């Protein structure tokens, strides 16, 4: 695997992972704050 392709894939996976975590955790935190 070329280094560029591996590096690009790592960045994409990192962005998808962080956005997914923010969406899930952010939604849970917002629901808890509204519930309280």
Secondary structure, 3 states (H helix, E strand, C coil): CCHHHHHHHHHHHHHHHHHHHHHHHHHHHHHHHHHC
